């Protein structure tokens, strides 16, 4: 072995080669000044032609070198089958796995003894607890008990692997080895739960759509699992996508669409006896049923949306019945999946038949969260027969019950991310904005009925009068405010680099909401760290907006409420041309990218006349976007017209 030692290096390179020829010399020359290079040669003969010995040596060297934090580790070889298996199993460990052509014909001629390799891999883990978790997963291979998988995956989730980069790499490698061990048995239903568990760990930790698709493909190929299991899976993917816990691609979208189509069709077939149309002449034009997948209280933005629509419909003389289907990340139908989460419900709603919030009272029902979809559909069909509504308004994306109910009474669906069309089988889809000409052309041949509207807000009254001093905000700084309940997942490097420029120019940043990674994120951005604070969740956003200067939004789908709260206090905003904030705030405050955002922030900071002009426009926009009764009256009119002409 030859080594090059430097006082400082940012790369460690392991060269497992049969010969030291021109291609290797060129490679070494490329990295010579910045790397420690280890050359192991020859390889095949020194490992007695045993692939196991070689891979054990590779992972041992990696474990030793990975102690050097902040150093990239590369792997290089001129042995074709060693390159392929290293790429397959160790791509998460090494920064790069590189093949160089040196006309080498020597290769390992035996298969990997995976059982021996796994035992060795466990023995070199630096943490005994980590090794214990790995062993438990390996031993679950033949298990067909979902409770045991649920217990293991819950404990593993609490171990919090993703917070440690080294652990994450080691687990990705380990899970790939486990899948490799199965070989052709991957398609064996005997290992179905085991494959789901392993793939789900990989899709969360590796952020590679390959494993997102592998999990979905495994689910779809199995014709024996129940519809409730499929729906559980679909809801979890919706949650993980929303929180950016996994990465998806076009294939993922197609697979998820195929999964939902199967769920809907299977339930429609199973529950056909409950899906009996109620004729138009039997329905009451003054009755509307609102279905929502989650209903909490008026501090919860989706619940506020439901209540605002209900109150606006009531002001039009409608009788409104609210039903919480509790489908937000449904509990029933569990299949092994790492890092699952379930929707929150309030137990006090389980045994009431009306909801009273402020001065408003509505008939209300909450479905038992542990009940099956079959039971819930039976209850819903009876309720629809009882109330005979003119139409159903489904608020929120991802309700198979709302889609099924659309076979009984016409159902119009409204997504909470109102800048996008709701995912629903029901034809009437409410969009909280106007369609562009390109979108009209795109949807022209689709069998859907788009209702264009304005998505309005009812702002929670301000209760407090904050001062900058009591919140720890510097008095004489230009203060940016970033608001959200999913900031941990929504703030990316581009946004943080933009904030770094703004802080270097004298701005101060207030982060408000839920952001569990604030401290760790600030370690990577010291300029923002020195010029920011995190307030946590704020129950009175209007009071907070009052002591800030400018609303700034990262690239995300939601956030429509918060920008209007800023505008209501005369605080302008700056955001990208996408998502709910853009739809709610309008074109006047939008920018094309983070570079333009940085420039616009400084214009607000340095040009008082421009700031005052935009402050006035912000107040006007807030007035428009808080006129809920007029907006819902227009939606109601459009739905009723369609029912009379197109539906029943």
C-alpha positions, 0 to 999 in steps of 0.5 A: 500500500502506498500513501500520500500524507498531507497536513490537510486534505478534503478527500480520501481515495481508496484505489482497489486495483489490479494494476498501477497503469496509466489510467490510475496515474492520471487519476492520482494526478487529478487528486494529488494535491488535495487528497490522501490516496490509498492504493491497494494492489493487487486485489483479487489474489490478495483476497484469495479470490473471495469477494467477501474478504474484499468487501469486508476490507472496504467497509473497514477502511470506510469506517476508519476514514469516516471518523474524519468529519467533513472529508469526502471518501472516494472508491476507485477500482479497475475490477468490473464486478467489484465496481458493480457490487460496490456501486450497488451496495456502498454508493451511500458510503462513498462520495463517488464510486469510480471505474477506471479502464486498465484492460484488467481481466481479473475478477472475483469468481464467487458470489458474496456470502451475504450472511457472513458479510452482514455479521461482519458489518454488524461487528464493526458498527461503532455503536452497540445500540445501532448494531442491535437495531440492525440485527433486529431488522435482519432477524425480522426477515421471515416475520409475517406479524405486522405488530412486530414490524410496527413495534420495531419501526417505531423504536427505530424512528425514535432512534432518530437516524436521520439527524446523524449523517454517518448513521444515515449512510451506514443504514442505507448501506445495510438496507441495500445489503439486506435487499441484495441478500434476498436476491430472486426472493424479492418477489416472494410474498413470504418476505412482503412485510420485510421488503416494505420495511427495508424499502421504507427505511431506504426511501426516507433516509436515502431520499432516492425516488428509486426506493419510493417507487420500489415500495409502491411497486411492491404494494401494487403487485400484491393482489392479496392485500386488503383495500384498507391496507392500500389506503393506509399506504396512500395516506402515508405517502401523501403525508411524506410528500407534503413534509418532503420526507421522501423524494418522488419523480414522474414514475412515483406520481404515476404509481400513486395515481394507479394506487388511488385508482385501485383503492377507489375502484375496489371500495366502489365495488365493495360498497356498491349497495351504499352508493345509491343516487338521491334524485335532485327532486328529493334533495333540499336546495338549502342544505349543504354537507361539508366533508373534511378529513380533519377538524380540530379548532380555530387555531388549526388553519384547515379547520379555520378554512372549513369554518369560514366556508360553513359560516359564509354558506350559513349567511346565505341561508343554507343549513350546513352539516359538518362531518369529520371523516378523520381520514387524515393519515388514517390509522386502520390498515397498517403495513410496515413503513418507517417514520409513519405518522397519524392524523390528530383528532380531538376526543371531545368531538366523538360524542357530540352532534353539534359544534359551537365555535364563537357564535356559530352552531352547526350539526356535526359528526366525527367518525371514529378514527379506528373504524373501517372505511366500510363502516364509515361509508355505511354511516355516511350513506345513512346521513345523506339519506337523512339530510338529503343535501343539494350538494356536498362540499369536500374540503381537503385533498385525499378523501376516498369517502368524499369521492365515494359519496359523490356517487350519492350526491354531487360533490364539489372538492376544494383543496387546502392548497388552493392554488392547485386542483384537488386530487379527487375522482369527483368531477367538480374541482374548485380552484382558488384562482383563475386558470391561465390560458395554457392551463385551459388548453391543457385541461380541455380534453380532461373529463373534469369540471373546474370551478374558478374562484377566489380563496378567501380568508377570515383572519383571527382577531388580534389580541395582543400588542407586542413590542420588539423589546419583549420579543428580543427583536432589535429596535432599529433593524429592517425585520423580515418575517418567515412564517410556517408550520412546516419550515423544517421541510420547506426552507432549503439552501437557496432560501438560506443563501438568499437570507445570508445576503439580506443579513449581510446588507443589514436585515434581521430575520424572525422565524415563526411557527414550527421549525425543529431544525432551527439550531442545527440549520443555523450552524451551517449559516452563521450570518443568519444565525447572528441576525435572527431568532426563532419565536416558535409557534405564535398564536397571534400572527397579526400582533407579530406582523405589526412589529416586523417590516416585510413578509418573506416566503420560501418556496412552498405550496401552502402559506396563503393565510400568513401572507394575508395576515401580513398584508392586513397590517400593511406589511408588504411581501416578497415570494416566488411565482408559485404556490398558495402565497403567490395565489393569495398575495397576487402578482405585485409582490412576486419575483422569479427567483431567490436572486431577484428576491434578495434585490427586492428585499433591499429595495424595500429596505432602502426605498421608503417611498416604494415601501409605502406604495407597496404597503398600500397595495398590500392593504387593498389585497387583504381587503379583497382576500377577506371578503368570504361571503361574496366568494362563497356565494359565487362558488355556491352559484356555480355549483348549483348551476352545474347540478341543474345542467350537468348532474342530478 
